Every structure is written in structure tokens, then in C-alpha cells.
Amino acid sequence: MRGGVGSAEGRVSGPVVGFDLDQTLVESRVAIGATLQAALAEVGVEILPEQAWPFNGVPLDRTLDALAPDVDRAHVATRYRQLYARHGIPVTTLLPGAVEAVDAVHARGGRVLVVSTKVDSAVRDVLAHVGLDRGRYAVDEIAGGLFAGQKGVRLAAAGAQVYVGDHPGDVEAAKAARAVSVAVATGPHSAQQLSACGADVVLADLSGFPDWLAGFDPAGHCVAGLR
């Protein structure tokens, strides 16, 4: 990561943009499903990987409550995080436009935060695997283990003016931070659902983000095409 809040790099002239991780910057549908299947198999619960898809983006404990309510949730969560390096990270890939989106923020002199439901260590491992931890594409800061309004508190503390995500919880996070909500329809929720949740802008994926950002005024949250 490039630096933390309060460092010299924390003083920026461009936009401060937060991104969700799973299904926003990276394709993790197979990763999450396979790891959850493996962790639950150890305690005798059989699921299909695709059963995890509707819960992509929500905290792990909520997913376990829905799919396997009788298991020792803390134990399975610990094993899930241990197994993610084997079953999840190797099959995680960048989503279309992710690199260009990060680059577009930096090109304007801005900062990139990744604020995720994943724990910090997993966020770092995923970013390292896909190459968003080094060079011109390195994100500036991460915050893990947060969801919805909790993300909003962290985004507000960092001065984020935009938050990009694929989940209704990400829309809630942006609103809590008084940031512009940019939603991408690359997760389990459709463009129509994200718009109905109150997203200010809905994109098919991050490929359209650099053009959108070019019309964004950080000083006044003045967005070209903002509905």
C-alpha cells in the first residue's frame, strides 16, 4: 500500500475514491463458493459453491447463519479464512476495468482506498495476487472487516468523496459517508436493484469508470450524468 491517512501522501489535490473489493475490483465468485464449500465440508455440511453467490458481499457470519445455522460459526469462519489462501486466492482475477479505474484516480492526483467486508489480511493477500499492491496501480490504503454503515464511517474518516461497490450495503456505505455512490452491476444484484437502493450512478462494470470520473468535481460533488 502506498501510505496511510496523515502521511504526506494523504494530502491530495484529486479525488479520494473508495472501492469495494469482491465483485467490484476482483472476480471472487468461484473463490468464495469453493472456500465456503471446503470449510463447511470439514464439519459435515454439504453445499454447492453457487449457494454462496446471493450472499457475496455480506459478512461471513450472516452467510453461515443462512446456509449452515447449526455449525460452530466462529470455528467455521476461522477455517474459511485459513483455507482461502488455498481455495480462493489462486482463482481470483481482476474484473474488467479494475486496473484502469485505479489508474484513473491516481492520474488525477487522487487516492484509492479499498474498504471491504474481508478482513485486512485477506484484502492484502488478494490485492497482492492481482497486482494492485505495487507500482502505479497500488491502492493507497485498505480497511477490512466492515460492512454497510461501518464502511461509511471509515470512508468519512478518510475524506472519501466517492465509493464504488456492487452491493446495496455499498450504496448504504456511500450515503453514510455523504459520498457519491457509484454502483457496478458485477455482483449478485442487478443494475435495476442497485438503482432502486439509491445508487447515484450505476455502471455495467468498471470499464466505464474512468470516463465517469473525468466529469467528477471533487470540490462540489458535481457529477456529469448524476441523476
C-alpha positions as CSV (number, residue, x, y, z in Angstrom):
1,M,0.0,0.0,0.0
2,R,1.3,3.5,-0.7
3,G,0.7,5.2,2.6
4,G,-1.8,5.9,5.4
5,V,-4.0,8.7,6.4
6,G,-2.0,11.5,7.8
7,S,1.1,10.8,5.7
8,A,2.4,13.2,3.1
9,E,0.5,11.2,0.6
10,G,-2.7,11.8,2.5
11,R,-2.7,15.4,1.3
12,V,-4.0,15.1,-2.2
13,S,-5.4,17.5,-4.8
14,G,-7.5,15.0,-6.6
15,P,-10.5,12.8,-5.6
16,V,-10.5,10.4,-2.7
17,V,-12.2,7.3,-4.0
18,G,-13.1,4.1,-2.1
19,F,-13.7,0.8,-3.8
20,D,-15.2,-2.4,-2.5
21,L,-13.1,-5.5,-3.3
22,D,-15.2,-8.6,-4.1
23,Q,-17.2,-8.4,-7.3
24,T,-16.1,-4.7,-7.7
25,L,-12.4,-4.9,-8.3
26,V,-12.0,-8.6,-8.4
27,E,-14.0,-11.6,-9.6
28,S,-14.3,-13.8,-6.5
29,R,-17.5,-15.8,-7.1
30,V,-15.7,-19.1,-7.5
31,A,-13.2,-18.3,-4.8
32,I,-15.8,-17.6,-2.1
33,G,-18.0,-20.5,-3.1
34,A,-15.2,-23.1,-3.2
35,T,-13.7,-21.9,0.1
36,L,-17.0,-22.0,1.9
37,Q,-17.8,-25.4,0.5
38,A,-14.4,-26.7,1.8
39,A,-14.8,-25.1,5.2
40,L,-18.3,-26.5,5.7
41,A,-17.4,-29.9,4.4
42,E,-15.0,-30.2,7.4
43,V,-17.9,-30.1,9.8
44,G,-20.1,-32.4,7.7
45,V,-22.3,-29.8,5.9
46,E,-22.5,-30.1,2.1
47,I,-23.3,-27.1,0.0
48,L,-22.8,-26.3,-3.7
49,P,-20.5,-23.3,-4.3
50,E,-23.2,-21.4,-6.2
51,Q,-25.3,-21.3,-3.0
52,A,-22.9,-18.7,-1.6
53,W,-23.5,-16.3,-4.6
54,P,-26.5,-14.5,-3.2
55,F,-24.5,-13.7,0.0
56,N,-21.5,-12.4,-1.8
57,G,-20.6,-9.1,-0.2
58,V,-22.2,-9.7,3.2
59,P,-20.3,-10.6,6.4
60,L,-19.3,-14.2,6.7
61,D,-21.3,-14.8,9.9
62,R,-24.5,-13.8,8.1
63,T,-23.7,-16.2,5.3
64,L,-23.1,-19.0,7.7
65,D,-26.4,-18.2,9.6
66,A,-28.2,-18.6,6.3
67,L,-26.5,-21.7,4.9
68,A,-25.5,-23.6,7.9
69,P,-27.2,-22.2,11.1
70,D,-26.3,-25.2,13.3
71,V,-22.5,-25.1,12.9
72,D,-20.0,-23.5,15.3
73,R,-19.9,-20.2,13.4
74,A,-16.6,-19.0,14.9
75,H,-14.8,-22.2,14.1
76,V,-16.0,-22.4,10.5
77,A,-15.2,-18.7,10.0
78,T,-11.6,-19.3,11.2
79,R,-11.2,-22.3,8.9
80,Y,-12.7,-20.4,6.0
81,R,-10.1,-17.7,6.4
82,Q,-7.3,-20.3,6.7
83,L,-8.5,-22.2,3.6
84,Y,-8.9,-19.1,1.5
85,A,-5.2,-19.0,0.5
86,R,-5.6,-22.5,-1.0
87,H,-9.1,-22.5,-2.4
88,G,-9.8,-18.8,-3.0
89,I,-6.9,-16.6,-3.9
90,P,-5.5,-18.7,-6.8
91,V,-8.8,-18.5,-8.7
92,T,-9.3,-14.7,-8.0
93,T,-8.9,-12.5,-11.0
94,L,-9.3,-8.8,-11.8
95,L,-12.7,-7.6,-13.2
96,P,-12.8,-5.6,-16.4
97,G,-11.7,-2.1,-15.9
98,A,-10.3,-2.5,-12.4
99,V,-6.7,-1.5,-13.2
100,E,-7.8,1.4,-15.3
101,A,-10.2,2.6,-12.6
102,V,-7.4,2.7,-10.0
103,D,-5.1,4.4,-12.5
104,A,-7.7,7.0,-13.4
105,V,-7.9,8.1,-9.8
106,H,-4.1,8.4,-9.4
107,A,-3.8,10.2,-12.8
108,R,-6.0,12.9,-11.3
109,G,-3.7,13.2,-8.2
110,G,-6.2,11.3,-6.0
111,R,-6.1,8.5,-3.5
112,V,-7.6,5.0,-3.7
113,L,-9.0,3.2,-0.6
114,V,-10.2,-0.4,-0.6
115,V,-12.9,-0.8,2.0
116,S,-14.1,-4.4,2.2
117,T,-16.0,-6.9,4.3
118,K,-13.0,-9.2,4.0
119,V,-10.6,-9.0,6.9
120,D,-7.4,-6.9,6.4
121,S,-5.1,-9.8,5.9
122,A,-7.3,-11.3,3.2
123,V,-7.6,-8.0,1.4
124,R,-3.8,-7.6,1.3
125,D,-3.4,-11.1,0.0
126,V,-5.9,-10.7,-2.7
127,L,-4.5,-7.3,-3.8
128,A,-1.0,-8.8,-3.9
129,H,-2.3,-11.7,-6.0
130,V,-3.9,-9.5,-8.7
131,G,-1.1,-6.9,-8.7
132,L,-2.9,-3.9,-7.0
133,D,-0.3,-3.6,-4.3
134,R,2.6,-2.3,-6.3
135,G,3.7,0.3,-8.8
136,R,1.3,2.8,-10.3
137,Y,-1.7,0.5,-9.6
138,A,-1.1,0.2,-5.9
139,V,-4.0,1.2,-3.8
140,D,-3.1,3.7,-1.1
141,E,-4.9,2.3,1.9
142,I,-7.1,-0.6,2.9
143,A,-9.7,-1.2,5.6
144,G,-11.2,-4.6,6.2
145,G,-13.9,-6.3,8.3
146,L,-16.5,-3.6,7.6
147,F,-20.0,-3.7,6.1
148,A,-22.6,-1.1,5.1
149,G,-22.7,1.8,7.6
150,Q,-19.4,0.7,9.2
151,K,-17.8,1.2,5.8
152,G,-19.4,4.6,5.7
153,V,-17.7,5.7,9.0
154,R,-14.3,4.6,7.6
155,L,-14.9,6.3,4.3
156,A,-15.9,9.6,6.0
157,A,-12.8,9.5,8.2
158,A,-10.7,9.2,5.1
159,G,-12.5,12.0,3.3
160,A,-13.8,9.9,0.5
161,Q,-16.0,11.7,-2.0
162,V,-16.9,8.5,-4.0
163,Y,-17.5,4.9,-3.0
164,V,-17.7,2.2,-5.7
165,G,-19.4,-1.1,-5.0
166,D,-21.6,-3.8,-6.2
167,H,-23.9,-4.4,-3.2
168,P,-26.8,-2.4,-1.6
169,G,-24.6,-2.3,1.5
170,D,-22.1,-0.4,-0.5
171,V,-24.8,2.1,-1.5
172,E,-25.6,2.5,2.2
173,A,-21.9,3.0,3.0
174,A,-21.6,5.8,0.4
175,K,-24.7,7.5,1.8
176,A,-23.4,7.2,5.4
177,A,-20.2,8.9,4.3
178,R,-22.0,11.6,2.3
179,A,-20.1,10.4,-0.7
180,V,-21.3,9.7,-4.3
181,S,-22.5,6.1,-4.7
182,V,-21.2,4.5,-7.9
183,A,-22.6,1.0,-8.3
184,V,-21.3,-1.7,-10.7
185,A,-23.6,-4.5,-11.7
186,T,-20.9,-7.1,-11.5
187,G,-22.2,-8.8,-8.3
188,P,-25.4,-10.6,-7.4
189,H,-27.5,-7.5,-7.7
190,S,-28.8,-6.1,-11.0
191,A,-28.5,-2.6,-12.2
192,Q,-32.2,-2.0,-11.5
193,Q,-31.9,-3.3,-7.9
194,L,-28.9,-1.0,-7.3
195,S,-30.6,2.0,-8.7
196,A,-33.7,1.2,-6.6
197,C,-31.4,1.2,-3.5
198,G,-30.4,4.7,-4.2
199,A,-27.1,4.5,-6.1
200,D,-26.3,7.8,-7.7
201,V,-24.6,6.2,-10.7
202,V,-24.9,2.6,-12.0
203,L,-22.3,1.2,-14.4
204,A,-22.2,-2.2,-16.1
205,D,-18.7,-2.6,-14.8
206,L,-15.6,-0.6,-14.0
207,S,-14.8,-0.1,-17.7
208,G,-16.9,3.0,-17.7
209,F,-15.5,4.4,-14.5
210,P,-12.6,6.5,-16.0
211,D,-14.9,8.4,-18.3
212,W,-17.3,9.0,-15.4
213,L,-14.5,10.2,-13.2
214,A,-13.4,12.7,-15.8
215,G,-16.7,14.5,-15.2
216,F,-16.5,14.5,-11.4
217,D,-15.7,17.6,-9.5
218,P,-14.3,16.6,-6.0
219,A,-14.9,20.1,-4.7
220,G,-18.6,20.1,-5.3
221,H,-19.6,16.5,-5.9
222,C,-20.6,17.8,-9.3
223,V,-21.0,14.7,-11.5
224,A,-21.7,14.6,-15.2
225,G,-24.7,12.4,-15.7
226,L,-25.6,12.3,-12.0
227,R,-29.4,11.6,-11.8
